[in-house]
Amino acid sequence: MDRRITEFVRGLRAAGVRVSVAEATEAAEAARAVGLADREAFRRALSASTVKARDDQAAFEALFPLYFGSGGPPLQDALEDLEPEDRDRVRAALEALSGRLQRLLDWLTSGQGPSREELEAMARRAGMDRTQNPRQALWITRRMLQELGFGQLEKLLAELRARLEAAGMSEAAIEGLMGVVRANREALAEQIGQQVGLDLARKRAEAQASRLTGDGDLMDRDLQDLGPLEVEQLRLEVKRLVARLRSRAALRQKRSKAGRVDPRRTLRANLRYGGVPIEIQHRRHKLKPRLTLICDVSTSMRPVAEFMLRLIYELSDQVAQARSFAFNADLEEISPAMAGRKAAEAVAEVLYAIPPGYYATDLGTSLDTFERDFREAVDRRTTVIVLGDGRNNHNDPRVDLLAGLRGRARRLVWLNPEGPERWGTGDSDMHRYAPHCDAVYPVGNLAQLAVAVDRLLAER
């Protein structure tokens, strides 16, 4: 019990709740005095010991069931109350459906859910390894359920029902079986959600402990895992970062004023001198690139999009033109709202005016909208930048439209916070998009984002 109380206090501190050592000791003593028999009394005792401000109550209520929940309702054996012949019918029908979400069906009918190792493997594939933010719990849980096949389950259960009816199983027995399976489906989803929430809360608490000991650099920290104070610190860091990038751009421009020697132009210019290179010709450079940004501003991508837009618009004097588009379920242009204003004010207003959503991302539809309404934003002088994780919630990725966009542009560069090891997992279509890109840069933290922007500004 004391160990779990200690973990809970760490989770509260990581969520921004100030809990002193004395208050943590008081919480442990109150928990021992009340005991676990009366869950509500136990919750009130912990709340009274750890929550001092009204604003902290929400964090307490979110974390309490994660640390002191039951792990979700247990799964039931769907075959337990069936007659022996009906059990045989169900087993035969399940065997006939073998290979189609077999693992999920086995869990839902047998009442034996996934092991801890299986849950951990699914969580890693869903992105658990690249975030510590409990606000991402719903997002990761949804991806895990998608991977398990929850979206196709109703169709499969309908086929199972048809096979059982054909085998002569009574309607009452089938309804009883289906009722238990559906109850198990809800219980399994709740179990996965609770485990994901607890794991993320623990990771954030561990990360905060590392930060307090001085481990890690804020510039290298995942943008999706930053707390409010850290975000503010990075916003201040952006100003210093912009100054450095502008200095680098100015140095490149100074070095490129003359340009490199152009052998062919030099030969042509000196034909009248018998080929003697008296008049040296240099290559003409276009020092300022034209950019078109297409930014994913879904909930999971919004922190990265904010800092990307801040950098580009703070450095607008280093580009010939920049048009920006934001998408979640669909795409809209945000350039007019950004024009003529301070970058910090414009980005905050524009981003948070767009409805968020964990599961609404649809790049395919957004590319179709771009092709239909904003085709003129890209020509042979334009570098197109797509900022996103390449996840489409299993919608049509419309790779053909991205390929067409690449064909019209000077270059197409993708900025992705996810590494190649995550491409093609779950609802990721990045492995389909990547072959049509001239470059894919990692942008999980501000340091990587700064490198990507510097490369874009260095283009000739």
Backbone torsions as a table, in degrees:
resi	resn	phi	psi	omega
1	MET	NA	-46.4	-178.6
2	ASP	-60.5	-37.9	179.5
3	ARG	-64.0	-43.1	179.8
4	ARG	-66.9	-37.6	176.2
5	ILE	-61.5	-43.0	178.9
6	THR	-61.1	-44.1	178.1
7	GLU	-62.8	-40.4	-179.8
8	PHE	-63.5	-42.5	178.7
9	VAL	-63.4	-40.5	176.6
10	ARG	-61.5	-40.5	177.6
11	GLY	-62.9	-40.1	177.1
12	LEU	-63.5	-43.9	179.7
13	ARG	-62.5	-41.2	179.3
14	ALA	-64.9	-26.7	178.4
15	ALA	-85.2	2.0	176.2
16	GLY	99.4	4.0	179.1
17	VAL	-87.3	126.0	-179.1
18	ARG	-84.0	113.7	179.0
19	VAL	-125.9	117.2	-178.4
20	SER	-78.3	168.8	177.2
21	VAL	-61.5	-40.9	179.9
22	ALA	-63.8	-40.6	179.4
23	GLU	-68.8	-35.1	176.7
24	ALA	-64.9	-40.7	177.3
25	THR	-64.3	-42.1	178.1
26	GLU	-62.3	-38.5	179.3
27	ALA	-64.0	-42.4	178.9
28	ALA	-63.7	-41.7	179.0
29	GLU	-65.8	-41.1	179.9
30	ALA	-65.7	-38.2	179.7
31	ALA	-64.8	-42.3	178.7
32	ARG	-65.1	-36.7	-178.1
33	ALA	-69.1	-40.1	-176.7
34	VAL	-82.0	-39.9	-177.7
35	GLY	80.0	174.7	-175.6
36	LEU	-96.0	-6.1	-175.0
37	ALA	-60.8	-44.3	177.6
38	ASP	-102.2	98.9	-173.4
39	ARG	-61.9	-39.3	-177.9
40	GLU	-68.6	-40.0	177.0
41	ALA	-64.8	-38.6	177.6
42	PHE	-62.6	-43.2	179.7
43	ARG	-63.7	-43.7	-179.2
44	ARG	-64.2	-37.8	-179.7
45	ALA	-64.7	-43.3	178.6
46	LEU	-67.0	-40.4	-179.4
47	SER	-63.1	-43.9	-179.4
48	ALA	-63.9	-29.2	-176.7
49	SER	-85.2	-25.6	-170.6
50	THR	-115.6	-22.9	-174.7
51	VAL	-102.9	119.1	-179.2
52	LYS	-109.4	-26.6	-177.5
53	ALA	-115.1	144.3	-179.0
54	ARG	-59.0	-35.6	-178.4
55	ASP	-66.7	-19.5	-178.6
56	ASP	-85.1	-11.8	-175.6
57	GLN	-64.0	-36.2	-178.8
58	ALA	-62.4	-41.5	178.1
59	ALA	-64.0	-41.3	178.2
60	PHE	-60.8	-47.8	-177.4
61	GLU	-64.8	-31.5	179.2
62	ALA	-73.5	-35.9	-174.6
63	LEU	-87.8	-29.6	-175.0
64	PHE	-55.4	-51.0	-178.7
65	PRO	-66.8	-21.6	178.0
66	LEU	-71.8	-41.4	-177.5
67	TYR	-86.7	-26.4	-175.4
68	PHE	-125.4	18.4	175.9
69	GLY	-79.7	174.8	-178.7
70	SER	-87.7	0.4	-175.3
71	GLY	85.8	9.1	-179.0
72	GLY	96.0	159.1	-179.4
73	PRO	-64.4	146.5	-179.2
74	PRO	-72.4	153.9	174.7
75	LEU	-81.9	151.2	-179.5
76	GLN	-109.4	155.2	174.6
77	ASP	-79.4	109.7	-175.9
78	ALA	-70.8	-16.3	-177.7
79	LEU	-96.1	-6.3	-170.3
80	GLU	-60.2	-41.1	-174.6
81	ASP	-95.0	7.2	-179.3
82	LEU	-85.7	152.6	173.1
83	GLU	-67.8	153.5	-177.6
84	PRO	-52.4	-41.7	-178.6
85	GLU	-67.8	-33.8	177.7
86	ASP	-70.2	-35.0	175.7
87	ARG	-61.4	-41.0	178.7
88	ASP	-64.0	-39.3	178.5
89	ARG	-62.6	-43.0	-179.3
90	VAL	-64.7	-45.0	-179.6
91	ARG	-61.9	-39.3	178.9
92	ALA	-66.6	-39.9	179.5
93	ALA	-67.0	-39.6	178.6
94	LEU	-65.9	-37.7	178.4
95	GLU	-65.2	-36.2	178.3
96	ALA	-66.7	-26.3	178.8
97	LEU	-92.8	10.2	-175.7
98	SER	-54.4	138.1	178.6
99	GLY	95.5	-17.7	-180.0
100	ARG	-106.1	95.2	-177.6
101	LEU	56.2	36.5	-174.0
102	GLN	-59.3	-40.9	-178.0
103	ARG	-62.3	-44.3	-179.5
104	LEU	-64.2	-44.0	179.3
105	LEU	-62.6	-38.8	178.5
106	ASP	-62.2	-43.5	179.6
107	TRP	-64.0	-42.4	-173.8
108	LEU	-75.2	-24.5	179.8
109	THR	-95.1	-33.8	-177.1
110	SER	-84.7	-22.1	-175.9
111	GLY	82.3	0.7	177.4
112	GLN	-97.4	103.4	-176.9
113	GLY	-76.4	-175.5	-178.6
114	PRO	-67.9	150.8	176.4
115	SER	-76.3	167.3	177.1
116	ARG	-59.6	-39.7	-179.6
117	GLU	-65.2	-39.9	179.1
118	GLU	-66.3	-41.0	177.8
119	LEU	-62.9	-41.7	-179.8
120	GLU	-64.1	-40.7	179.4
121	ALA	-65.2	-42.6	177.9
122	MET	-64.3	-40.3	-179.5
123	ALA	-63.4	-39.7	177.9
124	ARG	-62.9	-43.8	179.4
125	ARG	-65.6	-27.5	-179.3
126	ALA	-84.8	-4.7	175.8
127	GLY	110.8	9.2	-179.4
128	MET	-60.2	-31.2	-175.2
129	ASP	-73.1	-11.1	-177.1
130	ARG	-116.8	19.2	176.2
131	THR	-149.2	153.2	174.8
132	GLN	-126.3	8.4	-172.0
133	ASN	-90.9	116.1	179.0
134	PRO	-58.7	-21.1	177.8
135	ARG	-67.8	-13.6	177.7
136	GLN	-88.6	2.0	-175.3
137	ALA	-59.8	-45.0	-179.9
138	LEU	-62.8	-39.9	-179.7
139	TRP	-62.2	-48.3	-179.3
140	ILE	-67.3	-42.0	178.1
141	THR	-58.9	-44.4	179.6
142	ARG	-60.3	-41.3	179.3
143	ARG	-66.0	-38.3	178.0
144	MET	-64.5	-42.5	179.5
145	LEU	-66.8	-36.4	176.0
146	GLN	-63.6	-42.6	179.9
147	GLU	-62.9	-37.7	179.3
148	LEU	-67.8	-23.5	179.2
149	GLY	103.7	20.6	-179.5
150	PHE	-58.7	-30.9	-178.4
151	GLY	-68.7	-25.9	-179.9
152	GLN	-101.6	3.0	-171.6
153	LEU	-65.6	-42.7	-177.4
154	GLU	-59.9	-41.6	178.3
155	LYS	-62.9	-40.0	-179.7
156	LEU	-69.6	-37.8	177.6
157	LEU	-65.9	-33.6	176.3
158	ALA	-63.9	-39.4	177.9
159	GLU	-68.7	-37.9	177.1
160	LEU	-62.3	-44.0	177.8
161	ARG	-58.4	-45.2	-179.0
162	ALA	-60.7	-41.0	180.0
163	ARG	-66.7	-39.2	179.9
164	LEU	-68.6	-38.4	176.7
165	GLU	-63.3	-42.1	179.3
166	ALA	-65.4	-28.4	179.8
167	ALA	-82.3	-5.0	176.0
168	GLY	95.7	14.5	179.2
169	MET	-75.6	139.5	-176.5
170	SER	-68.2	154.6	-179.8
171	GLU	-63.4	-37.8	-179.8
172	ALA	-63.8	-42.1	-179.9
173	ALA	-67.3	-39.4	179.2
174	ILE	-64.3	-44.2	180.0
175	GLU	-61.9	-40.5	177.8
176	GLY	-62.0	-44.1	178.5
177	LEU	-61.1	-48.0	-177.6
178	MET	-64.0	-35.3	178.6
179	GLY	-63.2	-42.8	178.9
180	VAL	-67.9	-40.9	-179.8
181	VAL	-61.7	-43.3	179.9
182	ARG	-68.5	-36.4	175.4
183	ALA	-64.2	-39.7	177.0
184	ASN	-64.6	-35.6	178.1
185	ARG	-60.9	-46.1	179.7
186	GLU	-67.3	-38.5	179.6
187	ALA	-65.6	-40.9	-179.7
188	LEU	-65.6	-41.9	178.2
189	ALA	-61.6	-40.0	179.6
190	GLU	-68.6	-40.2	177.8
191	GLN	-60.7	-45.3	-179.2
192	ILE	-64.2	-43.7	179.4
193	GLY	-60.8	-44.1	179.5
194	GLN	-64.8	-41.3	-178.7
195	GLN	-67.4	-40.0	177.8
196	VAL	-63.2	-46.1	179.6
197	GLY	-59.9	-42.7	179.9
198	LEU	-66.5	-43.9	-179.2
199	ASP	-62.3	-40.5	-179.7
200	LEU	-69.4	-39.4	177.6
201	ALA	-62.4	-40.7	178.4
202	ARG	-66.3	-41.2	179.7
203	LYS	-63.2	-40.0	179.8
204	ARG	-66.7	-39.5	178.4
205	ALA	-63.9	-40.8	178.2
206	GLU	-65.5	-39.8	179.9
207	ALA	-64.6	-39.4	179.2
208	GLN	-65.8	-37.9	178.1
209	ALA	-62.2	-39.2	177.8
210	SER	-64.9	-39.7	-179.5
211	ARG	-66.1	-37.5	-179.7
212	LEU	-66.7	-25.2	177.6
213	THR	-90.4	3.1	175.0
214	GLY	91.2	9.9	-179.1
215	ASP	-80.3	136.6	172.0
216	GLY	88.6	157.2	-180.0
217	ASP	-115.9	136.4	-177.8
218	LEU	-58.9	-34.8	179.0
219	MET	-63.6	-26.0	-177.1
220	ASP	-98.3	3.3	-177.2
221	ARG	-86.2	142.1	-178.8
222	ASP	-55.6	126.7	-178.0
223	LEU	-62.4	-25.5	-178.5
224	GLN	-81.5	-6.8	-176.8
225	ASP	-109.9	8.3	-175.2
226	LEU	-79.8	141.5	172.3
227	GLY	-83.6	171.1	-177.5
228	PRO	-56.2	-41.8	-179.6
229	LEU	-67.2	-38.2	179.6
230	GLU	-68.4	-37.3	176.6
231	VAL	-60.5	-43.1	179.0
232	GLU	-63.8	-39.1	177.7
233	GLN	-63.2	-40.8	179.7
234	LEU	-69.7	-33.0	176.9
235	ARG	-62.6	-36.7	174.4
236	LEU	-68.9	-36.8	179.5
237	GLU	-65.2	-30.5	179.4
238	VAL	-57.3	-38.2	-178.9
239	LYS	-62.7	-42.3	177.7
240	ARG	-69.4	-37.0	179.7
241	LEU	-64.9	-41.0	178.6
242	VAL	-61.3	-40.7	179.2
243	ALA	-61.7	-40.8	179.2
244	ARG	-67.2	-43.2	-179.8
245	LEU	-65.1	-38.1	179.1
246	ARG	-66.2	-37.5	177.7
247	SER	-64.6	-41.1	178.0
248	ARG	-64.3	-41.1	179.0
249	ALA	-64.2	-40.7	179.2
250	ALA	-64.3	-39.4	178.5
251	LEU	-64.6	-42.2	177.6
252	ARG	-61.7	-41.3	-179.1
253	GLN	-64.1	-40.2	179.2
254	LYS	-63.4	-42.5	-179.2
255	ARG	-69.5	-24.1	-173.2
256	SER	-99.4	4.6	-177.1
257	LYS	-59.2	-45.4	178.2
258	ALA	-77.8	-36.6	-178.5
259	GLY	83.5	171.7	177.7
260	ARG	-81.4	156.7	178.1
261	VAL	-65.9	133.7	177.9
262	ASP	-102.5	102.8	-174.5
263	PRO	-58.3	-44.7	-176.2
264	ARG	-66.6	-44.0	178.3
265	ARG	-66.1	-35.3	178.1
266	THR	-64.7	-43.4	179.1
267	LEU	-62.5	-44.2	-178.7
268	ARG	-64.9	-41.2	-177.8
269	ALA	-67.5	-23.1	-175.0
270	ASN	-108.6	14.8	175.9
271	LEU	-60.2	-35.2	-179.2
272	ARG	-69.6	-13.6	176.8
273	TYR	-102.9	17.4	179.7
274	GLY	73.1	24.4	178.9
275	GLY	87.1	-1.2	177.7
276	VAL	-74.1	124.1	-174.4
277	PRO	-74.5	75.7	179.9
278	ILE	-83.8	-41.7	178.9
279	GLU	-104.7	106.4	-178.7
280	ILE	-82.3	128.2	178.3
281	GLN	-104.9	142.3	-179.4
282	HIS	-115.1	154.5	176.3
283	ARG	-68.6	140.7	177.5
284	ARG	-88.7	132.2	-177.6
285	HIS	-113.2	143.2	170.0
286	LYS	-97.6	102.6	-170.5
287	LEU	-73.9	-29.3	-175.5
288	LYS	-110.1	118.1	-178.6
289	PRO	-76.0	156.0	170.9
290	ARG	-100.1	128.6	-173.6
291	LEU	-119.8	141.8	167.5
292	THR	-124.9	117.4	-177.5
293	LEU	-101.9	132.0	174.4
294	ILE	-120.8	105.8	-168.5
295	CYS	-111.8	129.0	170.9
296	ASP	-76.6	119.2	-179.7
297	VAL	-116.1	28.4	172.7
298	SER	-64.4	168.1	-173.5
299	THR	-55.5	-41.6	-177.0
300	SER	-71.0	-25.9	-176.0
301	MET	-100.5	-9.6	-170.6
302	ARG	-60.5	-40.4	178.4
303	PRO	-61.0	-40.9	179.3
304	VAL	-66.0	-42.7	-179.6
305	ALA	-61.9	-39.5	-179.6
306	GLU	-59.4	-49.2	-176.8
307	PHE	-72.2	-31.5	175.8
308	MET	-63.5	-48.1	-179.5
309	LEU	-65.6	-37.6	177.6
310	ARG	-60.4	-46.4	-178.7
311	LEU	-63.5	-46.4	-176.6
312	ILE	-63.9	-44.0	-176.2
313	TYR	-79.0	-25.8	171.6
314	GLU	-68.9	-27.1	-178.9
315	LEU	-104.1	24.9	-175.2
316	SER	-61.7	-23.8	178.4
317	ASP	-72.9	-9.3	179.4
318	GLN	-98.0	1.2	178.0
319	VAL	-123.8	149.5	179.7
320	ALA	-71.8	-36.7	-179.8
321	GLN	-161.9	144.7	176.4
322	ALA	-139.8	118.1	173.0
323	ARG	-112.7	136.1	-174.2
324	SER	-122.3	141.0	179.3
325	PHE	-132.6	140.6	178.7
326	ALA	-119.1	144.1	178.6
327	PHE	-141.6	149.8	167.5
328	ASN	-136.8	-92.8	172.4
329	ALA	-73.4	-31.4	176.9
330	ASP	-148.9	176.6	-171.3
331	LEU	-110.5	144.4	173.4
332	GLU	-144.7	152.8	179.4
333	GLU	-83.0	135.7	179.1
334	ILE	-114.9	1.1	-179.1
335	SER	-57.5	-46.4	-178.7
336	PRO	-58.8	-36.9	-179.6
337	ALA	-71.9	-22.7	-179.4
338	MET	-86.7	-22.1	-169.9
339	ALA	-66.9	138.4	172.2
340	GLY	68.5	21.7	-178.4
341	ARG	-132.2	164.1	174.6
342	LYS	-65.8	137.0	-174.4
343	ALA	-57.1	-44.8	-176.3
344	ALA	-59.8	-45.0	-179.3
345	GLU	-67.7	-44.7	-175.5
346	ALA	-65.8	-45.6	-178.2
347	VAL	-62.1	-46.0	-179.0
348	ALA	-59.9	-44.5	-178.1
349	GLU	-68.5	-43.7	-176.0
350	VAL	-67.2	-48.6	-175.7
351	LEU	-62.2	-44.3	-173.0
352	TYR	-86.8	1.8	170.8
353	ALA	-87.2	-15.1	-179.5
354	ILE	-88.5	127.3	-178.3
355	PRO	-57.5	129.7	179.3
356	PRO	-79.1	177.2	175.3
357	GLY	172.2	134.4	178.9
358	TYR	-79.0	-30.4	-167.7
359	TYR	-122.2	14.4	-174.7
360	ALA	-98.8	-4.9	-172.8
361	THR	-59.8	130.4	179.7
362	ASP	-146.3	87.3	-178.8
363	LEU	-69.7	-32.5	179.5
364	GLY	-58.7	-50.0	177.2
365	THR	-63.0	-38.1	-179.6
366	SER	-65.9	-40.0	176.5
367	LEU	-64.4	-37.0	177.5
368	ASP	-64.2	-42.0	176.8
369	THR	-63.3	-42.0	179.2
370	PHE	-61.6	-45.3	-179.4
371	GLU	-63.5	-36.5	-177.0
372	ARG	-78.4	-41.5	-169.8
373	ASP	-107.3	-20.5	-172.4
374	PHE	-132.1	28.8	-177.0
375	ARG	-56.4	-34.1	-175.7
376	GLU	-69.4	-9.5	-178.7
377	ALA	-74.0	-7.1	-177.3
378	VAL	-129.5	127.7	172.1
379	ASP	-140.1	-169.7	-173.9
380	ARG	-69.5	-9.9	177.9
381	ARG	-98.6	-0.9	-170.9
382	THR	-98.8	134.1	168.1
383	THR	-96.6	120.3	179.3
384	VAL	-92.6	129.6	178.5
385	ILE	-116.6	120.6	173.7
386	VAL	-105.2	123.2	177.2
387	LEU	-109.7	114.1	-179.4
388	GLY	177.9	167.9	179.8
389	ASP	-93.7	1.0	176.6
390	GLY	73.2	19.1	-179.6
391	ARG	-102.9	130.3	-171.2
392	ASN	-120.2	10.6	-178.9
393	ASN	55.8	36.4	176.5
394	HIS	67.3	17.8	172.0
395	ASN	-80.4	168.5	178.4
396	ASP	-63.4	120.3	-176.0
397	PRO	-73.9	-17.3	-178.8
398	ARG	50.8	54.3	177.9
399	VAL	-60.0	-30.9	179.9
400	ASP	-60.4	-36.3	179.6
401	LEU	-70.6	-36.9	176.9
402	LEU	-65.9	-40.1	178.2
403	ALA	-62.8	-40.9	177.4
404	GLY	-64.5	-37.6	177.5
405	LEU	-63.4	-43.7	177.4
406	ARG	-61.2	-36.9	-178.9
407	GLY	-65.6	-27.3	-179.0
408	ARG	-92.4	-19.4	-172.6
409	ALA	-91.9	164.5	172.6
410	ARG	-69.6	-47.8	177.0
411	ARG	-148.4	157.3	173.2
412	LEU	-128.8	118.5	-177.4
413	VAL	-119.1	135.9	179.2
414	TRP	-112.1	132.5	174.9
415	LEU	-109.6	120.4	-171.8
416	ASN	-134.3	126.6	177.2
417	PRO	-73.2	-13.9	179.8
418	GLU	-95.8	139.4	178.1
419	GLY	-79.3	166.7	-178.4
420	PRO	-56.1	-27.6	-179.9
421	GLU	-65.3	-16.1	-179.5
422	ARG	-98.6	-11.4	-177.3
423	TRP	-67.6	136.8	178.7
424	GLY	83.0	-0.7	177.6
425	THR	-92.8	146.4	178.8
426	GLY	57.5	-123.6	-177.8
427	ASP	-99.6	19.8	-179.5
428	SER	-77.7	129.7	173.5
429	ASP	-109.8	14.6	-174.8
430	MET	-62.4	-33.5	179.0
431	HIS	-65.1	-21.0	175.9
432	ARG	-86.1	-34.1	-178.6
433	TYR	-77.0	-37.8	-170.6
434	ALA	-54.5	-40.6	-178.8
435	PRO	-62.3	-18.5	-178.9
436	HIS	-96.8	8.8	-179.9
437	CYS	-105.8	145.0	173.4
438	ASP	-73.6	-30.0	178.3
439	ALA	-157.9	149.5	173.1
440	VAL	-126.3	119.4	-178.1
441	TYR	-108.7	139.0	174.7
442	PRO	-76.1	138.1	-178.8
443	VAL	-139.6	46.3	-179.5
444	GLY	-74.4	-22.6	-179.7
445	ASN	-136.9	173.3	-174.8
446	LEU	-68.0	-32.1	177.8
447	ALA	-62.2	-46.1	178.3
448	GLN	-65.9	-38.3	179.4
449	LEU	-63.8	-39.6	179.0
450	ALA	-64.3	-40.4	177.9
451	VAL	-62.9	-43.2	-179.8
452	ALA	-62.9	-44.9	-179.9
453	VAL	-64.8	-40.2	178.6
454	ASP	-60.9	-40.2	178.0
455	ARG	-65.2	-39.3	179.4
456	LEU	-65.0	-40.7	179.8
457	LEU	-71.3	-21.8	-178.7
458	ALA	-83.8	-5.7	-177.4
459	GLU	-63.0	144.2	175.5
460	ARG	-117.0	NA	NA
